Amino acid sequence: MISWYDNVPVLSYLTLRGRCRFCRHRIPLRYPVVELTTGLAFWVCVHMLGPTLLALKWCLFSGLLIALTATDFEERILPNELTLGGTALGLLLALFVPIHAETVGPFVAPWMASVSEAAFGAAIASGSIWFVGWAYKKVRHREGMGFGDVKMIAMIGAFLGAPLAMLAITAGSLLGAIAGILFIVVARKDASTYELPFGSFLGISAFAVAMFGEVVGHV
């Protein structure tokens, strides 16, 4: 069992000098990196937006993305607690922190425009990427994308809305393609079997879109 004072973000890692107090095994560097990145993201959101519900929304979104990016990169896992739970959270927050209803605004009542935009963003973003994976399987007769990626994109769409979610997908796909090709060439991997952590690149791109488009760009 690990005591609470050995789980204080960043500080415990520095105090313990990167090793467990009891077994002396080295604590992976990813722990302080994730903790520090999350703390910095929270600071930027509150610094730019103040102690508001809007800042809380982007703090939560940042935390979800950072955790998903790390888990997919290392374990190729996108936990449902974060993807499906994050989708529900994004829809709920749309009730209190309005999304710009650029897509569905003209077609629904003003009071439901924000939630409708969040729901439409989740549906169209995840549906489009699911269709790509489905088409790839039909052509290549093997899985090209895990369903966890689809659920993660639904979460991104629920927070960002359709236009920004599609921008995040496009940027993440481009970033993943470039990084994947470089890694395959340098590491001499088999391109037909290498499993790209697509969720990690989606997380990076969605984080950048949220920060520059909604946090920094909101001021």
N, CA, C and O of each residue as an XYZ file, in Angstrom:
876
protein
N       0.839     -1.205      0.000
C       0.000      0.000      0.000
C       0.874      1.254      0.000
O       1.915      1.297      0.655
N       0.443      2.262     -0.733
C       1.190      3.512     -0.833
C       0.475      4.574     -0.003
O      -0.725      4.792     -0.169
N       1.200      5.223      0.875
C       0.612      6.247      1.747
C       0.228      7.479      0.941
O       0.777      7.731     -0.131
N      -0.728      8.249      1.473
C      -1.215      9.427      0.754
C      -0.095     10.432      0.518
O      -0.064     11.096     -0.518
N       0.822     10.547      1.471
C       1.882     11.545      1.316
C       2.936     11.139      0.294
O       3.814     11.932     -0.047
N       2.847      9.892     -0.198
C       3.709      9.465     -1.302
C       2.998      9.559     -2.646
O       3.539      9.151     -3.674
N       1.781     10.099     -2.630
C       0.999     10.267     -3.867
C       0.719     11.724     -4.180
O      -0.147     12.015     -5.005
N       1.416     12.636     -3.555
C       1.251     14.057     -3.858
C       1.896     14.329     -5.219
O       3.082     14.052     -5.395
N       1.140     14.865     -6.187
C       1.687     15.062     -7.539
C       3.012     15.815     -7.546
O       3.158     16.843     -6.884
N       3.958     15.300     -8.291
C       5.281     15.885     -8.527
C       6.131     15.934     -7.254
O       7.265     15.457     -7.241
N       5.576     16.513     -6.185
C       6.342     16.701     -4.958
C       6.815     15.369     -4.381
O       7.964     15.250     -3.955
N       5.927     14.356     -4.367
C       6.312     13.053     -3.827
C       7.414     12.419     -4.670
O       8.335     11.807     -4.129
N       7.326     12.562     -5.976
C       8.363     12.004     -6.858
C       9.718     12.628     -6.542
O      10.726     11.924     -6.479
N       9.745     13.931     -6.345
C      10.999     14.619     -6.041
C      11.506     14.233     -4.649
O      12.702     14.013     -4.454
N      10.590     14.155     -3.691
C      10.978     13.804     -2.327
C      11.561     12.394     -2.253
O      12.542     12.153     -1.551
N      10.939     11.462     -2.993
C      11.383     10.068     -2.989
C      12.538      9.814     -3.956
O      13.060      8.702     -4.041
N      12.928     10.864     -4.682
C      14.008     10.755     -5.674
C      13.730      9.673     -6.721
O      14.627      8.959     -7.169
N      12.455      9.585     -7.089
C      12.072      8.705     -8.179
C      12.027      7.233     -7.841
O      12.020      6.401     -8.748
N      11.996      6.874     -6.550
C      11.948      5.462     -6.167
C      10.887      5.232     -5.090
O      10.641      6.097     -4.249
N      10.262      4.053     -5.130
C       9.264      3.690     -4.134
C       9.916      3.640     -2.753
O      11.033      3.146     -2.603
N       9.212      4.153     -1.753
C       9.744      4.199     -0.395
C      10.025      2.793      0.156
O      10.964      2.611      0.931
N       9.215      1.797     -0.240
C       9.299      0.470      0.375
C      10.121     -0.526     -0.453
O      11.044     -1.149      0.071
N       9.795     -0.677     -1.729
C      10.499     -1.689     -2.536
C      11.693     -1.116     -3.285
O      12.504     -1.864     -3.831
N      11.804      0.205     -3.313
C      12.923      0.906     -3.959
C      12.935      0.760     -5.468
O      13.924      1.121     -6.107
N      11.879      0.247     -6.050
C      11.799      0.210     -7.517
C      11.647      1.630     -8.039
O      11.063      2.495     -7.386
N      12.187      1.846     -9.232
C      12.127      3.169     -9.825
C      10.694      3.506    -10.255
O      10.002      2.678    -10.847
N      10.268      4.716     -9.951
C       8.953      5.202    -10.381
C       9.101      5.746    -11.793
O       9.938      6.618    -12.028
N       8.299      5.247    -12.750
C       8.435      5.709    -14.133
C       8.297      7.225    -14.255
O       7.508      7.845    -13.540
N       9.057      7.805    -15.149
C       9.065      9.255    -15.335
C       7.719      9.777    -15.824
O       7.416     10.960    -15.673
N       6.913      8.894    -16.410
C       5.622      9.335    -16.944
C       4.726      9.907    -15.848
O       3.889     10.766    -16.128
N       4.884      9.451    -14.612
C       4.034      9.933    -13.529
C       4.230     11.434    -13.283
O       3.255     12.182    -13.349
N       5.441     11.895    -13.005
C       5.583     13.346    -12.807
C       5.323     14.146    -14.076
O       4.877     15.291    -13.994
N       5.591     13.570    -15.254
C       5.333     14.290    -16.507
C       3.834     14.539    -16.679
O       3.419     15.650    -17.010
N       3.027     13.503    -16.453
C       1.573     13.643    -16.566
C       1.047     14.604    -15.500
O       0.192     15.442    -15.785
N       1.557     14.483    -14.275
C       1.098     15.348    -13.187
C       1.455     16.812    -13.448
O       0.637     17.707    -13.237
N       2.676     17.040    -13.903
C       3.119     18.411    -14.167
C       2.358     19.010    -15.349
O       1.955     20.173    -15.302
N       2.163     18.231    -16.398
C       1.424     18.712    -17.568
C      -0.013     19.068    -17.206
O      -0.540     20.087    -17.652
N      -0.641     18.223    -16.396
C      -2.018     18.488    -15.966
C      -2.088     19.754    -15.122
O      -2.985     20.577    -15.304
N      -1.146     19.908    -14.202
C      -1.121     21.107    -13.375
C      -0.934     22.375    -14.185
O      -1.588     23.386    -13.927
N      -0.046     22.323    -15.162
C       0.186     23.485    -16.030
C      -1.057     23.815    -16.856
O      -1.401     24.984    -17.035
N      -1.729     22.770    -17.358
C      -2.953     22.992    -18.131
C      -4.029     23.651    -17.276
O      -4.712     24.570    -17.729
N      -4.179     23.180    -16.037
C      -5.160     23.781    -15.130
C      -4.812     25.248    -14.862
O      -5.689     26.111    -14.846
N      -3.527     25.514    -14.652
C      -3.107     26.886    -14.366
C      -3.418     27.810    -15.541
O      -3.896     28.926    -15.343
N      -3.146     27.347    -16.772
C      -3.414     28.165    -17.952
C      -4.906     28.466    -18.052
O      -5.296     29.604    -18.313
N      -5.748     27.439    -17.842
C      -7.199     27.635    -17.962
C      -7.707     28.666    -16.959
O      -8.460     29.570    -17.324
N      -7.301     28.537    -15.698
C      -7.775     29.456    -14.669
C      -7.150     30.835    -14.831
O      -7.806     31.848    -14.588
N      -5.878     30.879    -15.243
C      -5.210     32.161    -15.441
C      -5.861     32.958    -16.569
O      -6.014     34.175    -16.467
N      -6.241     32.272    -17.636
C      -6.804     32.956    -18.794
C      -8.299     33.242    -18.637
O      -8.788     34.257    -19.136
N      -9.029     32.360    -17.951
C     -10.486     32.473    -17.895
C     -11.020     32.825    -16.517
O     -12.211     33.095    -16.360
N     -10.140     32.825    -15.513
C     -10.581     33.122    -14.161
C     -11.252     31.914    -13.517
O     -11.398     30.877    -14.164
N     -11.664     32.027    -12.249
C     -12.335     30.924    -11.549
C     -13.798     30.810    -11.981
O     -14.708     31.160    -11.230
N     -14.003     30.325    -13.181
C     -15.336     30.282    -13.792
C     -15.694     28.854    -14.189
O     -14.841     27.966    -14.200
N     -16.968     28.647    -14.514
C     -17.399     27.346    -15.025
C     -16.720     27.030    -16.355
O     -16.445     25.870    -16.659
N     -16.456     28.064    -17.140
C     -15.775     27.851    -18.414
C     -14.368     27.299    -18.182
O     -13.927     26.384    -18.878
N     -13.673     27.866    -17.199
C     -12.336     27.357    -16.872
C     -12.420     25.923    -16.356
O     -11.583     25.089    -16.705
N     -13.418     25.631    -15.532
C     -13.593     24.273    -15.019
C     -13.806     23.281    -16.158
O     -13.253     22.181    -16.143
N     -14.608     23.673    -17.140
C     -14.865     22.787    -18.280
C     -13.570     22.417    -18.992
O     -13.333     21.245    -19.285
N     -12.730     23.413    -19.271
C     -11.503     23.128    -20.024
C     -10.445     22.471    -19.162
O      -9.576     21.772    -19.683
N     -10.497     22.678    -17.847
C      -9.621     21.921    -16.942
C      -9.969     20.433    -17.005
O      -9.085     19.586    -17.129
N     -11.255     20.127    -16.918
C     -11.696     18.736    -16.975
C     -11.353     18.101    -18.322
O     -10.890     16.962    -18.378
N     -11.579     18.835    -19.391
C     -11.273     18.325    -20.734
C      -9.779     18.058    -20.872
O      -9.377     17.027    -21.410
N      -8.959     18.983    -20.388
C      -7.510     18.812    -20.450
C      -7.067     17.591    -19.665
O      -6.244     16.807    -20.139
N      -7.614     17.425    -18.456
C      -7.259     16.268    -17.645
C      -7.604     14.953    -18.318
O      -6.817     14.006    -18.284
N      -8.782     14.891    -18.931
C      -9.193     13.685    -19.658
C      -8.251     13.394    -20.827
O      -7.828     12.254    -21.020
N      -7.928     14.416    -21.594
C      -7.084     14.228    -22.769
C      -5.668     13.801    -22.387
O      -5.085     12.927    -23.028
N      -5.122     14.413    -21.352
C      -3.766     14.067    -20.930
C      -3.709     12.619    -20.457
O      -2.777     11.890    -20.799
N      -4.699     12.201    -19.674
C      -4.739     10.820    -19.197
C      -4.901      9.835    -20.351
O      -4.222      8.810    -20.382
N      -5.786     10.128    -21.294
C      -6.012      9.243    -22.436
C      -4.785      9.182    -23.340
O      -4.436      8.116    -23.846
N      -4.137     10.317    -23.541
C      -2.922     10.346    -24.362
C      -1.849      9.443    -23.762
O      -1.187      8.693    -24.478
N      -1.684      9.519    -22.447
C      -0.651      8.728    -21.775
C      -0.978      7.236    -21.794
O      -0.103      6.417    -22.074
N      -2.227      6.874    -21.498
C      -2.581      5.456    -21.438
C      -2.537      4.800    -22.817
O      -2.116      3.650    -22.944
N      -2.967      5.523    -23.847
C      -2.939      4.932    -25.186
C      -1.508      4.791    -25.696
O      -1.182      3.810    -26.364
N      -0.666      5.754    -25.389
C       0.718      5.699    -25.838
C       1.452      4.519    -25.217
O       2.234      3.841    -25.884
N       1.195      4.279    -23.936
C       1.937      3.222    -23.247
C       1.273      1.853    -23.333
O       1.947      0.848    -23.559
N      -0.053      1.810    -23.154
C      -0.744      0.529    -23.041
C      -1.691      0.230    -24.200
O      -2.254     -0.862    -24.270
N      -1.872      1.190    -25.110
C      -2.856      1.052    -26.197
C      -4.246      0.795    -25.608
O      -5.000     -0.045    -26.099
N      -4.565      1.538    -24.545
C      -5.852      1.404    -23.865
C      -6.492      2.783    -23.733
O      -5.825      3.756    -23.380
N      -7.782      2.855    -24.018
C      -8.567      4.075    -23.815
C      -9.743      3.699    -22.921
O     -10.776      3.253    -23.420
N      -9.604      3.871    -21.609
C     -10.626      3.384    -20.663
C     -11.998      4.008    -20.885
O     -12.118      5.206    -21.140
N     -13.035      3.172    -20.783
C     -14.403      3.653    -20.939
C     -14.765      4.707    -19.892
O     -15.564      5.608    -20.148
N     -14.159      4.574    -18.700
C     -14.449      5.548    -17.645
C     -14.104      6.966    -18.090
O     -14.739      7.932    -17.666
N     -13.087      7.078    -18.952
C     -12.670      8.397    -19.431
C     -13.367      8.781    -20.730
O     -13.751      9.938    -20.905
N     -13.538      7.820    -21.649
C     -14.147      8.157    -22.944
C     -15.667      8.304    -22.838
O     -16.213      9.352    -23.185
N     -16.347      7.268    -22.364
C     -17.803      7.347    -22.236
C     -18.199      8.285    -21.103
O     -19.141      9.067    -21.233
N     -17.468      8.201    -19.986
C     -17.747      9.126    -18.895
C     -17.502     10.565    -19.305
O     -18.253     11.463    -18.923
N     -16.437     10.788    -20.093
C     -16.141     12.131    -20.581
C     -17.196     12.638    -21.548
O     -17.513     13.828    -21.558
N     -17.742     11.740    -22.362
C     -18.817     12.142    -23.282
C     -20.038     12.612    -22.505
O     -20.619     13.649    -22.823
N     -20.428     11.852    -21.487
C     -21.570     12.248    -20.655
C     -21.289     13.578    -19.949
O     -22.175     14.423    -19.830
N     -20.065     13.753    -19.490
C     -19.694     14.995    -18.819
C     -19.753     16.183    -19.779
O     -20.221     17.260    -19.411
N     -19.279     15.984    -21.008
C     -19.331     17.052    -21.997
C     -20.746     17.476    -22.320
O     -21.023     18.666    -22.467
N     -21.649     16.503    -22.433
C     -23.059     16.811    -22.701
C     -23.684     17.556    -21.520
O     -24.460     18.493    -21.708
N     -23.339     17.131    -20.306
C     -23.875     17.789    -19.119
C     -23.377     19.227    -19.006
O     -24.152     20.134    -18.701
N     -22.095     19.432    -19.250
C     -21.531     20.777    -19.146
C     -22.110     21.724    -20.191
O     -22.150     22.936    -19.981
N     -22.563     21.164    -21.328
C     -23.152     22.006    -22.371
C     -24.417     22.705    -21.883
O     -24.834     23.711    -22.458
N     -25.034     22.172    -20.816
C     -26.204     22.822    -20.241
C     -25.838     24.121    -19.533
O     -26.630     25.063    -19.496
N     -24.630     24.162    -18.972
C     -24.223     25.292    -18.135
C     -23.167     26.183    -18.790
O     -23.053     27.365    -18.464
N     -22.401     25.611    -19.713
C     -21.371     26.370    -20.436
C     -21.695     26.254    -21.922
O     -21.272     25.287    -22.556
N     -22.417     27.190    -22.492
C     -22.903     27.066    -23.870
C     -21.786     26.884    -24.900
O     -20.737     27.524    -24.825
N     -22.039     26.004    -25.851
C     -21.170     25.820    -27.015
C     -21.734     26.666    -28.143
O     -22.951     26.782    -28.287
N     -20.867     27.250    -28.935
C     -21.324     27.999    -30.100
C     -22.032     27.041    -31.054
O     -21.405     26.160    -31.642
N     -23.337     27.220    -31.201
C     -24.140     26.300    -32.012
C     -24.029     26.661    -33.491
O     -25.006     27.087    -34.107
N     -22.844     26.491    -34.053
C     -22.610     26.866    -35.447
C     -23.266     25.902    -36.424
O     -23.597     26.282    -37.548
N     -23.456     24.656    -36.000
C     -23.953     23.629    -36.921
C     -25.457     23.456    -36.838
O     -26.143     23.430    -37.860
N     -25.977     23.336    -35.610
C     -27.396     23.016    -35.447
C     -28.219     24.212    -34.987
O     -29.444     24.120    -34.911
N     -27.567     25.337    -34.678
C     -28.261     26.502    -34.148
C     -29.493     26.924    -34.919
O     -30.533     27.165    -34.306
N     -29.422     27.025    -36.258
C     -30.592     27.496    -37.010
C     -31.760     26.524    -37.014
O     -32.854     26.888    -37.445
N     -31.554     25.287    -36.542
C     -32.583     24.257    -36.686
C     -33.255     23.868    -35.375
O     -34.202     23.082    -35.382
N     -32.788     24.400    -34.257
C     -33.371     24.025    -32.965
C     -33.686     25.282    -32.163
O     -33.229     26.379    -32.484
N     -34.484     25.093    -31.106
C     -34.824     26.207    -30.223
C     -33.571     26.698    -29.502
O     -32.691     25.895    -29.191
N     -33.475     27.997    -29.232
C     -32.264     28.534    -28.590
C     -31.901     27.855    -27.279
O     -30.717     27.698    -26.978
N     -32.903     27.444    -26.486
C     -32.613     26.872    -25.176
C     -31.945     25.506    -25.267
O     -31.301     25.063    -24.316
N     -32.097     24.832    -26.418
C     -31.490     23.512    -26.556
C     -30.344     23.498    -27.567
O     -29.830     22.434    -27.912
N     -29.949     24.669    -28.035
C     -28.925     24.733    -29.082
C     -27.574     24.198    -28.604
O     -26.907     23.467    -29.335
N     -27.166     24.554    -27.387
C     -25.845     24.161    -26.889
C     -25.730     22.645    -26.727
O     -24.764     22.036    -27.188
N     -26.729     22.038    -26.065
C     -26.697     20.585    -25.864
C     -26.807     19.861    -27.201
O     -26.153     18.839    -27.414
N     -27.630     20.388    -28.097
C     -27.766     19.776    -29.418
C     -26.453     19.830    -30.189
O     -26.104     18.878    -30.886
N     -25.721     20.943    -30.067
C     -24.424     21.059    -30.731
C     -23.428     20.048    -30.162
O     -22.669     19.428    -30.907
N     -23.437     19.888    -28.835
C     -22.549     18.917    -28.197
C     -22.888     17.493    -28.636
O     -21.995     16.700    -28.934
N     -24.187     17.175    -28.672
C     -24.613     15.839    -29.088
C     -24.299     15.589    -30.560
O     -23.860     14.501    -30.937
N     -24.528     16.606    -31.386
C     -24.237     16.467    -32.806
C     -22.731     16.327    -33.032
O     -22.294     15.535    -33.867
N     -21.939     17.101    -32.282
C     -20.489     16.991    -32.392
C     -20.007     15.602    -32.037
O     -19.150     15.046    -32.724
N     -20.555     15.031    -30.958
C     -20.173     13.682    -30.550
C     -20.566     12.659    -31.614
O     -19.797     11.751    -31.928
N     -21.772     12.817    -32.166
C     -22.277     11.838    -33.128
C     -21.548     11.921    -34.479
O     -21.129     10.897    -35.018
N     -21.397     13.121    -35.017
C     -20.818     13.255    -36.348
C     -19.321     12.958    -36.337
O     -18.797     12.372    -37.284
N     -18.632     13.361    -35.266
C     -17.194     13.115    -35.192
C     -16.905     11.626    -35.027
O     -16.074     11.070    -35.745
N     -17.589     10.982    -34.081
C     -17.360      9.552    -33.871
C     -17.882      8.732    -35.044
O     -17.276      7.730    -35.423
N     -19.015      9.157    -35.623
C     -19.569      8.430    -36.762
C     -18.661      8.472    -37.975
O     -18.523      7.474    -38.683
N     -18.046      9.609    -38.221
C     -17.166      9.727    -39.386
C     -15.935      8.847    -39.237
O     -15.510      8.208    -40.200
N     -15.356      8.807    -38.040
C     -14.157      7.998    -37.850
C     -14.514      6.515    -37.797
O     -13.722      5.673    -38.220
N     -15.703      6.188    -37.280
C     -16.157      4.799    -37.320
C     -16.316      4.334    -38.760
O     -15.954      3.205    -39.090
N     -16.853      5.191    -39.619
C     -17.038      4.819    -41.014
C     -15.701      4.563    -41.698
O     -15.587      3.641    -42.507
N     -14.688      5.368    -41.381
C     -13.359      5.152    -41.953
C     -12.824      3.783    -41.537
O     -12.293      3.037    -42.359
N     -12.971      3.462    -40.241
C     -12.521      2.159    -39.762
C     -13.296      1.020    -40.396
O     -12.717     -0.013    -40.730
N     -14.597      1.195    -40.565
C     -15.433      0.169    -41.199
C     -15.019     -0.048    -42.648
O     -14.893     -1.188    -43.096
N     -14.807      1.042    -43.382
C     -14.400      0.937    -44.784
C     -13.027      0.270    -44.906
O     -12.803     -0.534    -45.810
N     -12.111      0.607    -43.994
C     -10.769      0.009    -44.015
C     -10.865     -1.503    -43.822
O     -10.184     -2.264    -44.508
N     -11.706     -1.931    -42.893
C     -11.859     -3.367    -42.641
C     -12.454     -4.082    -43.852
O     -12.062     -5.206    -44.168
N     -13.400     -3.432    -44.527
C     -14.007     -4.041    -45.712
C     -12.984     -4.217    -46.828
O     -12.997     -5.218    -47.544
N     -12.097     -3.231    -46.970
C     -11.115     -3.273    -48.056
C      -9.931     -4.171    -47.711
O      -9.502     -4.983    -48.532
N      -9.397     -4.022    -46.475
C      -8.181     -4.741    -46.078
C      -8.448     -6.043    -45.323
O      -7.538     -6.844    -45.111
N      -9.696     -6.243    -44.921
C     -10.102     -7.461    -44.203
C      -9.372     -7.634    -42.870
O      -9.073     -8.757    -42.462
N      -9.092     -6.536    -42.205
C      -8.536     -6.562    -40.859
C      -8.837     -5.235    -40.182
O      -9.101     -4.227    -40.838
N      -8.791     -5.258    -38.852
C      -9.102     -4.057    -38.095
C      -8.044     -2.983    -38.336
O      -6.845     -3.258    -38.307
N      -8.507     -1.754    -38.574
C      -7.576     -0.651    -38.756
C      -7.673      0.381    -37.654
O      -6.849      1.292    -37.563
N      -8.707      0.228    -36.800
C      -8.906      1.216    -35.741
C      -9.722      0.586    -34.623
O     -10.726     -0.078    -34.881
N      -9.294      0.793    -33.387
C     -10.026      0.259    -32.256
C     -11.265      1.088    -31.955
O     -11.321      2.274    -32.280
N     -12.254      0.463    -31.334
C     -13.484      1.185    -31.017
C     -13.261      2.202    -29.914
O     -14.053      3.129    -29.746
N     -12.170      2.028    -29.154
C     -11.838      3.023    -28.140
C     -11.587      4.392    -28.752
O     -11.939      5.412    -28.160
N     -10.975      4.421    -29.943
C     -10.747      5.691    -30.634
C     -12.068      6.374    -30.973
O     -12.196      7.594    -30.863
N     -13.047      5.573    -31.385
C     -14.363      6.122    -31.735
C     -15.008      6.767    -30.509
O     -15.568      7.860    -30.596
N     -14.925      6.085    -29.370
C     -15.522      6.622    -28.138
C     -14.766      7.864    -27.661
O     -15.368      8.795    -27.126
N     -13.451      7.871    -27.857
C     -12.682      9.055    -27.474
C     -13.076     10.261    -28.322
O     -13.179     11.378    -27.813
N     -13.294     10.036    -29.599
C     -13.678     11.127    -30.489
C     -15.084     11.633    -30.150
O     -15.369     12.821    -30.305
N     -15.959     10.737    -29.690
C     -17.279     11.182    -29.234
C     -17.130     12.143    -28.054
O     -17.836     13.148    -27.973
N     -16.219     11.832    -27.150
C     -15.965     12.710    -26.010
C     -15.442     14.066    -26.472
O     -15.869     15.108    -25.975
N     -14.513     14.043    -27.427
C     -13.962     15.292    -27.959
C     -15.065     16.126    -28.606
O     -15.126     17.340    -28.411
N     -15.931     15.477    -29.370
C     -17.031     16.189    -30.017
C     -18.012     16.779    -29.032
O     -18.554     17.858    -29.271
N     -18.255     16.082    -27.910
C     -19.191     16.588    -26.904
C     -18.666     17.853    -26.236
O     -19.448     18.718    -25.843
N     -17.366     17.964    -26.107
C     -16.778     19.158    -25.492
C     -16.596     20.291    -26.495
O     -16.865     21.450    -26.178
N     -16.137     19.964    -27.709
C     -15.747     20.994    -28.663
C     -16.850     21.391    -29.633
O     -16.821     22.497    -30.174
N     -17.826     20.510    -29.865
C     -18.773     20.753    -30.945
C     -18.220     20.227    -32.260
O     -17.039     19.892    -32.352
N     -19.070     20.155    -33.275
C     -18.698     19.500    -34.528
C     -17.525     20.157    -35.264
O     -16.580     19.449    -35.615
N     -17.533     21.469    -35.517
C     -16.448     22.051    -36.330
C     -15.061     21.865    -35.724
O     -14.132     21.455    -36.421
N     -14.911     22.161    -34.437
C     -13.599     22.033    -33.806
C     -13.202     20.573    -33.623
O     -12.017     20.243    -33.669
N     -14.184     19.697    -33.416
C     -13.880     18.275    -33.298
C     -13.333     17.728    -34.611
O     -12.390     16.936    -34.607
N     -13.914     18.140    -35.729
C     -13.416     17.687    -37.027
C     -12.025     18.252    -37.298
O     -11.194     17.591    -37.921
N     -11.772     19.472    -36.829
C     -10.428     20.042    -36.954
C      -9.428     19.211    -36.148
O      -8.320     18.949    -36.615
N      -9.816     18.798    -34.942
C      -8.942     17.975    -34.107
C      -8.667     16.623    -34.761
O      -7.542     16.128    -34.711
N      -9.684     16.029    -35.369
C      -9.503     14.740    -36.055
C      -8.530     14.886    -37.216
O      -7.639     14.056    -37.395
N      -8.701     15.940    -38.002
C      -7.828     16.168    -39.148
C      -6.379     16.372    -38.712
O      -5.458     15.781    -39.276
N      -6.194     17.216    -37.699
C      -4.846     17.481    -37.202
C      -4.237     16.225    -36.587
O      -3.061     15.935    -36.806
N      -5.031     15.477    -35.818
C      -4.530     14.253    -35.199
C      -4.156     13.202    -36.217
O      -3.158     12.503    -36.046
N      -4.947     13.077    -37.283
C      -4.644     12.113    -38.341
C      -3.349     12.477    -39.052
O      -2.522     11.608    -39.329
N      -3.174     13.759    -39.348
C      -1.952     14.212    -40.014
C      -0.738     14.003    -39.116
O       0.295     13.507    -39.564
N      -0.868     14.383    -37.851
C       0.238     14.216    -36.910
C       0.588     12.740    -36.732
O       1.762     12.370    -36.717
N      -0.438     11.902    -36.598
C      -0.210     10.470    -36.433
C       0.440      9.843    -37.656
O       1.317      8.988    -37.523
N       0.017     10.260    -38.854
C       0.599      9.715    -40.085
C       2.082     10.058    -40.189
O       2.908      9.199    -40.498
N       2.407     11.318    -39.929
C       3.811     11.750    -40.027
C       4.674     11.036    -38.983
O       5.729     10.489    -39.305
N       4.207     11.050    -37.719
C       4.972     10.420    -36.645
C       5.078      8.912    -36.860
O       6.133      8.323    -36.621
N       3.988      8.284    -37.310
C       3.997      6.843    -37.536
C       4.976      6.437    -38.627
O       5.712      5.462    -38.476
N       4.984      7.181    -39.723
C       5.896      6.867    -40.827
C       7.345      7.031    -40.385
O       8.197      6.200    -40.700
N       7.618      8.107    -39.654
C       8.984      8.343    -39.169
C       9.429      7.229    -38.226
O      10.561      6.752    -38.311
N       8.538      6.817    -37.330
C       8.902      5.767    -36.374
C       9.126      4.442    -37.081
O      10.068      3.719    -36.758
N       8.276      4.115    -38.039
C       8.410      2.856    -38.770
C       9.737      2.810    -39.528
O      10.407      1.778    -39.564
N      10.107      3.939    -40.128
C      11.363      3.996    -40.881
C      12.563      3.903    -39.954
O      13.490      3.134    -40.209
N      12.548      4.689    -38.869
C      13.692      4.722    -37.958
C      13.844      3.411    -37.199
O      14.951      2.889    -37.070
N      12.718      2.873    -36.692
C      12.774      1.644    -35.895
C      12.698      0.382    -36.747
O      12.814     -0.731    -36.234
N      12.502      0.561    -38.047
C      12.421     -0.560    -38.978
C      11.307     -1.535    -38.592
O      11.504     -2.749    -38.543
N      10.146     -0.970    -38.323
C       8.976     -1.768    -37.988
C       8.256     -2.197    -39.261
O       8.435     -1.605    -40.325
N       7.441     -3.236    -39.130
C       6.618     -3.690    -40.246
C       5.366     -2.814    -40.303
O       4.543     -2.834    -39.388
N       5.232     -2.057    -41.372
C       4.108     -1.120    -41.481
C       2.758     -1.819    -41.483
O       1.754     -1.214    -41.107
N       2.713     -3.088    -41.900
C       1.437     -3.802    -41.984
C       0.964     -4.311    -40.621
O      -0.205     -4.667    -40.471
N       1.853     -4.351    -39.631
C       1.473     -4.877    -38.321
C       1.653     -3.870    -37.188
O       1.171     -4.102    -36.080
N       2.334     -2.761    -37.445
C       2.583     -1.789    -36.370
C       1.275     -1.141    -35.936
O       0.495     -0.680    -36.770
N       1.041     -1.107    -34.632
C      -0.189     -0.537    -34.067
C       0.081      0.890    -33.610
O       0.750      1.117    -32.602
N      -0.442      1.834    -34.356
C      -0.239      3.250    -34.053
C      -1.140      3.682    -32.901
O      -2.338      3.399    -32.937
N      -0.611      4.358    -31.879
C      -1.457      4.867    -30.786
C      -2.232      6.111    -31.235
O      -1.919      7.229    -30.828
N      -3.239      5.899    -32.073
C      -3.968      6.999    -32.682
C      -4.602      7.897    -31.630
O      -4.682      9.113    -31.806
N      -5.059      7.281    -30.515
C      -5.678      8.078    -29.467
C      -4.733      9.116    -28.882
O      -5.163     10.199    -28.485
N      -3.446      8.788    -28.828
C      -2.469      9.747    -28.309
C      -2.372     10.977    -29.203
O      -2.308     12.104    -28.711
N      -2.363     10.763    -30.496
C      -2.272     11.893    -31.429
C      -3.574     12.684    -31.464
O      -3.559     13.903    -31.638
N      -4.704     11.991    -31.299
C      -5.981     12.696    -31.174
C      -5.983     13.577    -29.924
O      -6.440     14.720    -29.952
N      -5.462     13.017    -28.826
C      -5.421     13.771    -27.591
C      -4.572     15.023    -27.703
O      -4.963     16.089    -27.229
N      -3.405     14.896    -28.334
C      -2.517     16.049    -28.514
C      -3.189     17.121    -29.366
O      -3.147     18.303    -29.026
N      -3.806     16.713    -30.468
C      -4.425     17.689    -31.372
C      -5.653     18.340    -30.736
O      -5.856     19.546    -30.872
N      -6.476     17.543    -30.039
C      -7.667     18.112    -29.385
C      -7.261     19.062    -28.263
O      -7.910     20.086    -28.051
N      -6.198     18.730    -27.549
C      -5.683     19.605    -26.493
C      -5.242     20.944    -27.088
O      -5.544     22.004    -26.542
N      -4.521     20.882    -28.220
C      -4.060     22.112    -28.868
C      -5.238     22.943    -29.370
O      -5.243     24.164    -29.219
N      -6.232     22.291    -29.963
C      -7.417     23.005    -30.465
C      -8.149     23.689    -29.316
O      -8.552     24.845    -29.438
N      -8.324     22.978    -28.199
C      -9.025     23.561    -27.059
C      -8.257     24.733    -26.469
O      -8.833     25.779    -26.166
N      -6.941     24.548    -26.306
C      -6.140     25.596    -25.683
C      -6.073     26.854    -26.539
O      -6.302     27.959    -26.047
N      -5.763     26.687    -27.800
C      -5.585     27.862    -28.671
C      -6.893     28.394    -29.217
O      -7.001     29.578    -29.536
N      -7.900     27.517    -29.327
C      -9.163     27.964    -29.876
C     -10.164     28.439    -28.854
O     -10.967     29.329    -29.133
N     -10.127     27.841    -27.644
C     -11.160     28.132    -26.646
C     -10.639     28.775    -25.368
O     -11.378     29.509    -24.711
N      -9.403     28.523    -25.001
C      -8.867     29.087    -23.758
C      -8.111     30.369    -24.029
O      -8.541     31.451    -23.629
N      -6.974     30.244    -24.717
C      -6.187     31.435    -25.064
C      -6.961     32.310    -26.040
O      -6.978     33.534    -25.905
N      -7.602     31.683    -27.023
C      -8.329     32.453    -28.037
C      -9.600     33.085    -27.534
O     -10.161     33.960    -28.193
N     -10.074     32.650    -26.354
C     -11.333     33.200    -25.810
C     -11.127     34.594    -25.226
O     -12.062     35.393    -25.166
N      -9.908     34.880    -24.802
C      -9.651     36.153    -24.127
C      -9.619     37.296    -25.137
O      -9.415     38.450    -24.758
